[in-house]
Amino acid sequence: MSFEGCYQILCKNGHYDVVDCYIFDKFEWECENCKEKVGWLNLIDYTNGSYDDDGNRIDGYVDLEVDNEPEECECPTCLHKHPSGPVTYKIPEDDAS
């Protein structure tokens, strides 16, 4: 059986990304939003699934706390509302990076 997984990543500014474990390089990765380096990362192992029979998470996924929601702005052309930037998350105390 092979390993299946990915990394949850927060840059040093709290922007979130998920990258397949086989293509991730901690030293080369940079945030698509701000070009900052890794501030926190967490390996998710879903080789044997993500939940047990009782519905409990078993893959190591961390539910992150939002630090800042971006403001909404309205497009003057189509009048659709959209976020003005990316959500940022609080970097967990147990820094795994």
NORQUI-V269387 format. One record per residue. PSI is psi in whole degrees, 0 to 359 (NA if undefined). Layout:
# NORQUI-V269387
PSI ; PSI
This chain:
# NORQUI-V269387
140 ; 161 ; 137 ; 128 ; 176 ; 171 ; 135 ; 134 ; 138 ; 131 ; 175 ; 344 ; 1 ; 10 ; 139 ; 143 ; 156 ; 129 ; 137 ; 138 ; 336 ; 346 ; 358 ; 133 ; 108 ; 327 ; 342 ; 337 ; 140 ; 149 ; 135 ; 336 ; 319 ; 1 ; 13 ; 162 ; 178 ; 130 ; 335 ; 144 ; 157 ; 129 ; 127 ; 124 ; 102 ; 31 ; 315 ; 24 ; 173 ; 342 ; 149 ; 184 ; 339 ; 3 ; 12 ; 140 ; 131 ; 2 ; 356 ; 4 ; 137 ; 125 ; 112 ; 150 ; 129 ; 134 ; 319 ; 121 ; 133 ; 155 ; 155 ; 143 ; 161 ; 127 ; 126 ; 339 ; 307 ; 353 ; 16 ; 143 ; 141 ; 159 ; 147 ; 352 ; 186 ; 154 ; 145 ; 150 ; 154 ; 134 ; 122 ; 149 ; 323 ; 73 ; 111 ; 357 ; NA
